[in-house]
């Protein structure tokens, strides 16, 4: 059997007019520095939206322990970020978990890991489009249209197509847009936290506020294992997305170092932001079920909006809506980036049709993959919105937790296995093997726990008597197996090992 490295993309351009040189796949080399890479990593998680969507559910499970949960959920994420950092230092391929899964455990594992990531990204794009559509109407005071399924679908579609176009036009334009959107988002969150803490310390907080206490961070007091597990699983969703910083590795300066460093820095900045804002919200509003309390059933889907109006006042009360729109738009655009680049890498290695390997000669972006991701996400968004009367949030978060745990967990185990014979120093063993292994095992435990909870739990929708979130999550993985088998029959070269993902960019140990 002949084993060969994947060939360069046929459309890979040269570097005229002083443009950065094209890499082996035709992507623009050296377009991103450390700052831009960190910005993309943070923006992909949609901090403002993630907090707005998850804080009510987390506090519903654990009450005032919500800041602790945000901290604990960070632990497996940090461990997995070290797996991404280690694997990227050796194989800086834009296929990331597809490439690393294939190199560690074989082509089938790599294919399924890549599929899980791409599907998760397409699913969340539908969710982000819904959020962008709803909040666009809310910020202009058009509350009636915000409840109109067709109106939200229309505006959400415009947002998706616009962000797809930006991703298509080039990674540098994407980075510049992200810096602007993330700046709005983070400044608003910081001002919110400062004003909320100020109100608490001056006894001007809302009725039901909670005095800040170290007991909030004690996991052995007033916290059951079931509540802890449920809260962490929801909070993990809030951290997802930082790995986009690694997916753009072939377009980043010093591709074996900068992307991995960006991933770790992104997660550290995220946990700081999440714990700070969560503490401010719990202290100011409390965890009650009335008023602006985090567990008020009328606002549990987005408790930050009423709290924001109370903190900023009626005149500036909608400032957080601007942050959420900015967050959703930024995340939608950066979510398209890794999905398109995973598809590109898979196609270059013959794991997907060759058409996905096409790179635009001028913009140096995976043009066909980018537009395919955007269009498929738009169709999925419109269909799901129409069929389920706009109900997406809970089911999407449940299904995403399932898929995220699978491909993050696979990456953690891949790092431990890939470097098992290269322990090196105690520090290297810890960061390349031990922490990724623990993170991978924790996330696979979450994978099976989530699967069981989704199968036996309630959902906003039900299909065949089973929770819609479970059908969406496990169904997408089963669909991936079907596609993988069909592609194996039609084009078996990749599955026979005739192509070695990442071999053209692999660094020497």
N, C-alpha and C positions, 0 to 999 in steps of 0.2 A: 504493500500500500504506500502510495506517495503522500507524504505529509508536506504541506506547503503553507507559507504565510499568506494571508489575504493580500491580494494585489491592491495597489493604490487606486483610489476612485478615478475613473477615466476622465472625469471632468475637473480634476484637481488643477487649479490655475497656477501660473507662475506669479511673480510678484512685481508687476509693472507699477509705475507711478508712485513708488515708495510705499506701497501697501505692504502689510506684514506678509511674510512668506506663507504659502499654503502648506499644511501638513500632509501626511500620507493619505488622509481621506479627503483632502481638499478644503478642510476647515482653516480658518484664519489663525495662524500661530501667533502667540504673544500679544493677543488683543486685550487681555485682561491682566491687571495687576492684583496685588493682594487686597487692596481696598475694594475694588470692583467685585472681586470674587466673594469677599465676605458679605457685601451688600446683596449680591444675588442669592447667597445662601440664606440670609435672614429673610429677605423679601419673599422667598419661596414658601416660607412657613405661614405667611400672612398673620403676623403677630396680633394686630388689632382684631381681625375677624376671628382668629382661633380663640382668643380670650373671650370675645363676645359670644361665640357659639358653645364653648365648653364650660365656662365658669359656673353657669347655673346648674348644669348637670353634675359637675364635680362637687360643688357645695351641697347639692341635694344628697349625695352619697356620704359625705364626710363632714359636713358642717364647717366649723371654723378651722378644721384641719386642711382646708383647701390649699393654703400655701405649702404645707408639708407635702401634699400629693404632687404639686407642681415640681417640688424638689426631688421627690422619690422617682417620679416618672422620667426625670432627667438622667438618672443613673444608667439604665440600659442604653439610652440614646448616646450618652457620652462614651460608653464602652464600644458601641457600634461605630461611632465616629473615629475611634482609634483603628478599627478594622478597615474603614475606608482609607484612612491616612496611610496605614501600612501597605495595603494592597496597591494603592495609587503610587506609592513610592517605587514599586517594582514594575507595575503594569499600568501606566497612565493612559488608559484607553477610555474613550467616551462611552463605551458600552457598560462601564462600571460593573454592576452586579451580574449582568449577563456574561461578561468576559471572565470575571473572577470565579463565578459559579462553575463555568465550563472548564476553566483551568484547574480548579480544585477537585471537582466531583464528576466531570464529564459533560458532554454536550447537552444531554437531556435536562440535567439540573440547571445548567446555564440558560437554556432556552426558556424553561418555566420561570426562572427568576427574572429574566428580562421581560417576559410576558406579564408577570404579576405587577412589576413596576409600571409598565406602560398602561395597563388596564386601570390601576389605581390612579394614575395621573389623569387619564381620560374621565374617570368617574368624578374626581374632585373638580375638574374643569366645569362639569355640569353644575356642581354645587356652587362654585364660585360665580358662575354666570347668573345663577338665581339670586345670589346675594347682591351682586352688582346691580341687577335689575331692580330688586326691591328697594335698595338703599338710594338709588338714583331718584326714585319717586319720592321717598321719604324726605330727602334733603330739600326738595322743592315743595314740601307740604302736600303732595298729591297722594294722601294715604289711601284713597279709594282705588287708585290705579295700582298701588303696591299690593293690593289684595286680588288684582285681576290677573289670572293665569296667563292669558294671551299677551297682555301688555308687558308683564314681567319677562315672558319668553322672548318677545320682540326686542326689548332693550338689552336683555342678557345676551341675545345672539349678536347684536351690534358690538357689545363689549368683547365677546369672544373673537369675532372676525377681526376687530381692530387690534387686539393683542397678538393674534396670529400673524397679522401683517407686520407688526413691529419685529416679532421674532424672525420672520422671513427676511426682513431688510438687513439684518446683520447683528452680530453679537455686541458690537460697540454701541450701536443705537439702543439696544436692549439695556445695556449697562447704564447708560446715561439716564434713560427713563426710570430705571429702578432706583437710582440715587435720589431723584426728585420725589418719587412716590414714597420711598421708605423714609425720607426726611420728614415729610408731612406726617406720616403715621407715627414715627417714634417721638417726634416733638409733642404731638397731641397726647400720647400715652404718658409721657414724662410730666407734662403740665397737669394732666388728670391726677396722677399719683401725688404730686406735690400739693395741689389744692386739697385733695381728699385727706392727706395726712395733716395738713394745716388745719382743716376743719375739725378733725378728731382731737388734735392737741389743744385746740382753743374751745372745746366743748360746743362746737357748732355743727356736729355731724347729724345725720338723719336719725329719726326715731328708730330704736332697735339696733343702734350701732354697738360694736363690740370693742371693749378695751384691748389693746394689743398685749399679748401675753406669750411668754416663751413656751407655754403649754401647747400652743398651736403646732409646735414642731416636735412634740413628744409622741412617737408612734405607738407607745405602750399605754397610753391613757385615752380612754373613751373612743377607741377605734377598733372595730372588728376586722377580721381578715377579709370577709366578703366585701365590706365597704371599702377597705383598702385596695383590694384587687380591682373592683369596679371603677373606683376613682382613678387609679393609675392607668387603666385601659383607655379611659376617656381622655386623660391628660396626654397620653402618648400621641394622640391625634394632633394635639396642639404643637408638638415639636417636629412633626413630619415635614420634610421638604428641604432641610439644610443640605442634603446630599446633591442638590443641583450645583453647588459650588464645585463638586468633584466631577459631575457630568460634563462640565465645560473645561475639563483638564487639558484637552488638546488645543484649546484656544487661550490657555493661560500661560503667563511667563513662568519659567522654571517648573514645567508641568509635573515633575516628580515630587516637588516639595510644596509649592504654593497652594494647590487645591486641597491637599490634606490638612495643611495648616489652617486654611480658611474654614474647613468643615469644623474643626475643633473650636476655633475662635467663635464661629457662628453659634454653636451650641452653648458656649459659655455666656455669650451676650444674651441669648434667648432665655436661659434659666434666670439670669439676673432680672430681665424685663418682666418675665412671667411672675416670679415670686414677688417682686416689688408691687406690680399692679394688682395682683391677687390680694396681697396684704392690705393695700389701700382700699380695695372694694369691700373686703370683709369688715375691716375696721369702720369704714364710713357707713355702710348700709346694713351690716349684720347679715344673718342667714335666716331671717324670718320669712314668713309667707305673706306679709302685708306690706303696703307701701313700696319702697324701693328695695326691700329685702331680696337677697339673691335667690330665695326659693319661692318667691311669689309666682304662682302658676301662670299668671297672665303675662309674665315677662321672662320666664325661665329660659326661653330660647335665646334671649338677648338681654340679660340683666344690666349690661353696661349702658344701654341707651337711657333708661329712666334715671340711673345713677348719674350719668353724665349731665343730664338736664338739671339735676339737683345740685351737682358740684359746680357747673359752669354758670348756672342761672338760665332763665328762659331765653334770653336774647342770644346767648352763645351755646345754648343747650345742644344744638345740632352739630357742634364741632366734631364730636366723636363719630357722627355719621360720615363725615368727610374722611376721617381716618379709616373707617371700615371700607368705604368705597375704594380709597387708595390702596388699602390692604388687599382687597379682592382682585382689583385690576393688576396690581404688581404680582400677586401670586399666580394669577391666570397666565400672565405672560411668561413668568419664569418656570411654570410647570410645563409649558409647551417645550421649553428648551431640552430638558432631560429626556422626555418622551421621544422627541425627534432624533436626538443623538443616540439613544439606545436602538431605535429602529435603523438608523444609519449603520451602526456597528454590526448589528445582526445581518443586515443586507450585504455588507462588505464581506462577511464571513459565510455568506450563502445560507444563513438561517432564516432569511426572509427574501421575497422577490427582489431582483436586482434594481428595480425602479426606486426602491427606498434608499439606495446608495447614491442617488443623484445629488450633486452639490452645485449650487448656483455659481457660475464662473465669476460673477461680479461681487455678489454679496458674501460668498463663501459660507453659505449656510445650507443645511440639508433641506432643500426647497420642497421636494415631493413629500418627505416625511413630515415636515412642519405643517404643510397645508392639509395633509391627510389627518394628522392628529387634531388640528383645529376643526376640520369639517366633521369628523366622526364624533368629536365631543359635542359639537353643536347639534347634530342629529340626535344624539343620545339625550341631551338636555331637553330639547323640544319634545321628543317622544315621551320621556319620563314625566315631564311637567304636565303634559296634556293627559296622559293616561292616569296619573295619580293626583290630578287636580292641584299640581304645584307642590305636593308634599315630597320633600327630598331630604331635609336635614338629618333626621335621626337615622333613617335607613342608610344614607350615604356614609355617615360617620361609623356606623356599625360595620358595614362592608369594608370600608377602608382600613379599619383596625385589623381585620382579618388578613388583608393583602399586605399591609405594611409589615406586620409581624412576620409574614412568610419571607418576603425578600430581604428585609433587614436581618432576620435571623439567619438566613442562608449566607449572607455576606459575612456575618460574625463567625460562623463555623468555617467558612471558606478561608478566612484569614488564619485561624488557628491551624487548619490542616495544611495550608500552603506553606506556612513558615515553621511547621513542626520540627523540621530538621535543621533549622537555622536559629536556634535559641539566642545565641549571642550573649550580650550582657544581661544582667537581671532586669534592667530597664526595658531592653528590647523584648525580652520574653514576656514581660508584663503587658506591654503595649501592643505587641503583635499576636500573642497567643492567649495569655490568661484572660485579659479583659474582654477581647472579642469573643472568646469561648463562653464566658459567663453571660455576656450580652446576648449572644446567639441562643443560648439555652433558655434564658429568661424570656426572650421574645417568642421562641417556639412554645414555651409554656403558655404565654399569652395567646398564641395562635390557636392552640387546642382549647384553652379556656374560653376564648371569644367564640370559637366555633360552637362549643357546647351551649354557651349562654344564648347565642343567636338562634340556635335550633330550638331550644326549649323556652326562650323568652318571648315577650310580646314585641310587636313591631307596628309601625304606622300603616304598613301594607302587608297583605298575606297572599301568597301564591301556593296553590296546591296544599293549603292548610299549614304552610310553613312560613315563618317570618320572612318578609321581603328582603331584609338585610342579609339573612343567611343565604337566600337564593342568589342575591346579587354577588355576594362574596365567593361562596363555594361554586356557584354556577359559572362564574368567570374563570375560575381555575380549571374546572372540568372542560369548559369550552377551549381553553388553552391546550389541554391534553389532546383534544380532538384535532385541533389545527396542527399541533406538533406531529401527530401520527400521519396526517394527510401530507404535510410537507416532507416528512421523512420518506414517504413513498414516492412523491413526485421528484424531490431533489435531495437525495440522501448524502451528498458529499460532506456537508457539515457534520452530520450525525455519524459518519464513518471516520471522523477525525482527520479528514483531508485538509481542513482549514483550522488553524490554531489561533483563536481570538487573542488579540493583543500582542502577538509575536513581533509585529513590526515596530512597536513602541516599547518593548520590554527592556528594562534596564538590567545591568549585570548586578548580582548580589555583592 
